[in-house]
Every structure is written in structure tokens, then in C-alpha cells.
Amino acid sequence: MNDVPICDFMCHFTIGAAKAIDSKIGSFPFAPLLFIMKLGNCKTGAASAGRAEFRLFAKRGNGSLAAQQLETFEKGELNLRSKLKRLWLGVGFTLLALLTACGGTEEKPGAAATASPSASTPSPSATKAPPTTLSMMVESHPTWPYKEDWPVWKWIEEAANVKVQAKLASGVYNDALNVTIASKDMPDLLYMSSANASKFGQQGALVNLKDHLSVMPNLSKFLKDNPEAAQQFTAGDGKMYIAPNLGIGETNRQVWMYREDIFKKHQVKPPASFDELYATLKKLKELYPDSYPFTFRHQAGITGLIGTNFGLPGSVYTSGAGYDADAKTWEFTPIQEEQKKMVEFLAKLYKEKLIPPDYLTTQTKQWEDQINNNQAFITFDNIGRIDSFNASLRQVTPGAGMTFMTPPGSKNINLAVNTVGLSISSLSKNVKAAAQYLDFYYSEQGRLLSSWGKEGVTYTVENGVKKFKPDYANVTELRQKTGLSTNGTYGWFDFDAHLALFSPELRSAHEQARKVETRPQLNPALNSDENQNLGILSASITKYVDESTSKFIIGEKNISEWSKYVEELQKMGAQKLVDLYKAANERAMKAN
């Protein structure tokens, strides 16, 4: 071995590494450099430069420790060969630890975003600095009103090294949001819908998160892994002004459910098709003549909810535009042949009094009474209604209950995307820290904390299975006591956390529903011109569709007039409406 070239190489290597690390973290731990630079036999120019560099670091260092190390260094007590035997091992471990603490390539002042998508837990040294304080405008939920002392804020501060100061809006939240943005006195973070984010972002009030993905590695990976969620939160100009929300939207599921006890009592099987559904409803009507076996509270909107069971793609809200994921095409669903079949089916149920004659005006209380009083046995609604119905039914009839029903025909509509989240003000002085804070929620650590809380405090792990402690009887109580899964405390959510607090029946219903759902319906954001055109087209088209559909069902309009109905919608600009969404979707997909 030639000592001089090796020594020269190692000195250059160490100086370069030291400078690189020092430029990222602002100070340098001296022991690793001393370990290498105590090369007493090293007489090259690099070694001399190394001694000079070390003196510079020592002068900037931590007092007596730096002075002591500098003195030891000057004595040159260790010889080169014994040192080189351990050199590479020490260098490897030291630089690995230092680079991990630095978070790779980005400075992270007071935030806990991770160095890479594959390593989502911040190291202890990344949170040594005092926490960054970020202000956040958020809406207080009436069922779990905001509390400053919720434990979730402490846990977030510990994990992400960010202290959140909430600013609650008074009055109607959207009104307060408009006033706040117009005043230009905005907090760092604002809680809003993706539609508002698209609007305000294009006006210049919000930060485009895509410009900061270099310091948001977890979000960057999330967007690549979840392209449909990325599309849902892409604005009309192709930018992203809001952090995506995925997981908690599963609570919005709409499912078929039936009175299992009544079916068992009369040996009636749950229907697997619409022909079987019709036969089942006829049988129940014979058994309970005063009943209307199938009931719902969505009035004319029922067609948009059960349309997917007839093979239609889910419509974008009430516009009628729908994306067929299999054919990869956009279409106007109210004029499709599957829509006609659905309308004919509902018209038959109405004529034979298998649905309530006043279904168009049925309110929630009437609908609940129909179920609770054995006047209806099948319905379609929010999945959480299973527990609420069972609680009331069993007060009168022990063992009674509604349960999940596999949808007849095709799959259920998927409503799993909840389009609200946090945006960053373009006037914030803490944009980078805010971006890194949002990024935390897309790490595995952030997802775990925001969904389950803190191990040993809110939940335990038994045989690899997470379980909430008995302090929380249900999700509402969990939210009220801890602040978990309240507005502004999550982004990427593990819905299994909520499942763990559901009744066995409701948990089973969710697990079954996951297997029989469509893909989430695309809902591309429109730009200002598209929104204006949509407003002109949608109002008249939607009104005509709803009125005509209702008339077909109740018999005021004969189904033989369907072709005239289709022609009228085409004249009104149905295809133009579809083209708006098609163009917006293509723009969003290119942007992602």
C-alpha cells in the first residue's frame, strides 16, 4: 500500500464530505472528521488543507468539545496504518447517519417531511430545532367542535416539529373564506374544498404544490401511486393548490341494505339481479300489503346513485357527464340505453306500489319511519345508517336489523374521495415549512398518526393487529376526545382505523362494500371559461333531466317518448357539456 496517495484521497474525500454536510446542516460534528484527520503520518497538501478546514470547523463548533478535539488533532496521536484499518467502516456509518439526518438534499427548517418516499420517518436530529409555528384557518365541526388542547396537536408537534395555531371561522365557512382571501390577511394554511382551491389558486391566492415537490417526497410518491386521487385534486389550469385527501371518504359509501330478520323469517333470499329484486319486492308486498318494500329519500337523485348498478358510469355530481373507465370515454349518462332500462324498472315499481307513491317528496323522517315501522324492507343510503337503524329497530324487536345487501346488477358507485384538504397561502412567509408539514401526512408515519393516534395512548398492537383502547366507544367519541380525523388533521387516511370502532355488522358491511364498488368517478376541475360555459348549459339540462325522469317514472310521460327526450337534450347542448369535462380531464391527466 502506498500511504501518500491513500492519505491524499481520504483527506480530499473527507473535506468534500464535510463541506457538503456543513452546507446542509449549518454545523459539523467533529468526531467523524477528527477520526479521519488524525493522520499523523500524512504529510501531503490535502492533509494540510484538512487541518486548516478542521480548525475552521472547530472555531465554529461547540465550545470546549471543539477545542478539545482540535488539541487532540494537533498532537497527531494516531498513526495512519492503524487508522486506515477502521477508516471506511467509520466513514460509511458516519456519513449515512449524517445524510439521513439532513434529509437527503433539502433543508428542513422546523418540519418533518422525509428524505425519500422509502424512508418516511424523520430522524431525531431532524427535529432538534424549535418547532415551526404555522397558522391555519379551519372550520369547527358542530359534532366535534375544535379544541386547542386536543392531544392530536401535541402528537403532530412531536412528530412533525410543527406547532399549528388554528384560526376558526365564524358564521358560514365559505363566506368567511372568501372574506379572508379577499382581505389578503391569510394564515399559512387554509382548509377548503378542491373546487374552492381551484378557483382561488387560479386567482393567485394559493401556492402550487407541484412547484415544491422537491421538498415533498412523500406527496410526490403518493401522487404517482394514486393517479385518480391526483386527478381529483388538480385545478383547472393543471396545477395543484390543495393537498389530496384519500381514505376517509370511505365513510361516504352509499349501499343497498335489507331487513335480514324479515327475509329469514319468510325464507326470502337477497336478490342478485333486478329481475330477482322485482320478484322479491312482489313477495314482500304480498306478505305486508300496507308496505312499500323499496324506499329511499333521494327523490329524483336516486337514478344517479343506483345507475351504476345498471351499468352506467357515475355522473359528475348532477351534471350528467360520466367517465366510463373500461371504455375510457366520456358520455352523457341520462340518454344512455342503461338509463332507459333503469327508468322503466322504477316506473314498474311505482305502478305496482312497490315504492312509495310520494317518493319525490319523501323526507328523512318519513323514510326512517317507513323502515322502523315495518313498512319498507330494502333501501339505498349511507352505509352508516345500518347501525342507526339497528339501534332503533331493536328497541322494539330484539334481533331485528338492516344489513348490507350485495347490489343487484353491476357494482355500486364509489364515493370514496372526500374533496377537502389544506392549501398554502401564496402570501405565507413559511411556504417551504408549510409544504414539508403537508408532506408529513403522506408518509407512513403521518398516515399512522393521523389515523390511529399514538401507540400506547390511543391504541395498542396485539399480534400485529391495531386496536383502539376502550376509552373510545365510537368514532365520534374518538374525535371529540383526541381531535383525530377532524378538519385539518389528515390527508392520507387509513380507514381501517374507523372500521376498528364500528359495530361488527357495520364493519362487515364496509368490508363487503369494498369488493363491489366501481372505481372513483373522475371529477376534473374546470377552468374559469369552462365553469362559465357549464353554468349556462347545466342549469337547464339538469332541470329537464330531473323533470322528465320523474314524469317517466310516475307515468305522466310514456317511455315511448324516450327518443324525443334524447333529441331535446342533444339540442340543449348535452354533448358540449360532456366535451367540457373531457377537455378538463385530458388537461389534468397531462399535468399529472
C-alpha positions, 0 to 999 in steps of 0.5 A: 500500500502506498500511504501518500496517495491513500492519505491524499484521497481520504483527506480530499474525500473527507473535506468534500464530505464535510463541506457538503454536510456543513452546507446542509446542516449549518454545523459539523460534528467533529468526531467523524472528521477528527477520526479521519484527520488524525493522520499523523503520518500524512504529510501531503497538501490535502492533509494540510488543507484538512487541518486548516478546514478542521480548525475552521470547523472547530472555531465554529463548533461547540465550545470546549468539545471543539477545542478539545478535539482540535488539541487532540488533532494537533498532537497527531496521536494516531498513526495512519496504518492503524487508522486506515484499518477502521477508516471506511467502516467509520466513514460509511456509518458516519456519513449515512447517519449524517445524510439521513439526518439532513434529509437527503438534499433539502433543508428542513427548517422546523418540519418533518417531511422525509428524505425519500418516499422509502424512508418516511420517518424523520430522524431525531436530529431532524427535529432538534430545532424549535418547532415551526409555528404555522397558522391555519384557518379551519372550520369547527365541526358542530359534532366535534367542535375544535379544541386547542388542547386536543392531544392530536396537536401535541402528537403532530408537534412531536412528530412533525416539529410543527406547532399549528395555531388554528384560526376558526371561522365564524358564521358560514365557512365559505363566506368567511373564506372568501372574506379572508382571501379577499382581505389578503390577511391569510394564515399559512394554511387554509382548509377548503374544498378542491373546487374552492382551491381551484378557483382561488389558486387560479386567482393567485391566492394559493401556492402550487404544490407541484412547484415544491415537490422537491421538498415533498417526497412523500406527496410526490410518491403518493401522487404517482401511486394514486393517479385518480386521487391526483386527478381529483385534486388538480385545478383547472389550469393543471396545477395543484393548490390543495393537498389530496385527501384519500381514505376517509371518504370511505365513510361516504359509501352509499349501499343497498341494505335489507331487513335480514330478520324479515327475509329469514323469517319468510325464507326470502333470499337477497336478490342478485339481479333486478329481475330477482329484486322485482320478484322479491319486492312482489313477495314482500308486498304480498306478505305486508300489503300496507308496505312499500318494500323499496324506499329511499329519500333521494327523490329524483337523485336516486337514478344517479346513485343506483345507475351504476348498478345498471351499468352506467358510469357515475355522473359528475355530481348532477351534471350528467357527464360520466367517465366510463373507465373500461371504455375510457370515454366520456358520455352523457349518462341520462340518454344512455340505453342503461338509463332507459332500462333503469327508468322503466324498472322504477316506473314498474315499481311505482305502478305496482306500489312497490315504492312509495307513491310520494317518493319525490317528496319523501323526507328523512323522517318519513323514510326512517319511519317507513323502515322502523315501522315495518313498512319498507324492507330494502333501501339505498343510503349511507352505509352508516345508517345500518347501525342507526337503524339497528339501534332503533329497530331493536328497541322494539324487536330484539334481533331485528336489523338492516344489513348490507345487501350485495347490489343487484346488477353491476357494482355500486358507485364509489364515493370514496374521495372526500374533496377537502384538504389544506392549501398554502397561502401564496402570501405565507412567509413559511411556504417551504415549512408549510409544504414539508408539514403537508408532506408529513401526512403522506408518509407512513408515519403521518398516515399512522398518526393521523389515523390511529393516534399514538401507540400506547395512548390511543391504541395498542398492537396485539399480534400485529393487529391495531386496536383502539383502547376502550376509552373510545366507544365510537368514532365520534367519541374518538374525535371529540376526545383526541381531535383525530380525523377532524378538519385539518388533521389528515390527508392520507387516511387509513380507514381501517382505523374507523372500521376498528370502532364500528359495530361488527355488522357495520364493519362487515358491511364496509368490508363487503362494500369494498369488493363491489364498488366501481372505481372513483368517478373522475371529477376534473376541475374546470377552468374559469371559461369552462365553469362559465360555459357549464353554468349556462348549459347545466342549469337547464339540462339538469332541470329537464333531466330531473323533470322528465325522469320523474314524469317517466317514472310516475307515468305522466310521460310514456317511455315511448317518448324516450327518443324525443327526450334524447333529441331535446337534450342533444339540442340543449347542448348535452354533448358540449357539456360532456366535451367540457369535462373531457377537455378538463380531464385530458388537461389534468391527466397531462399535468399529472 
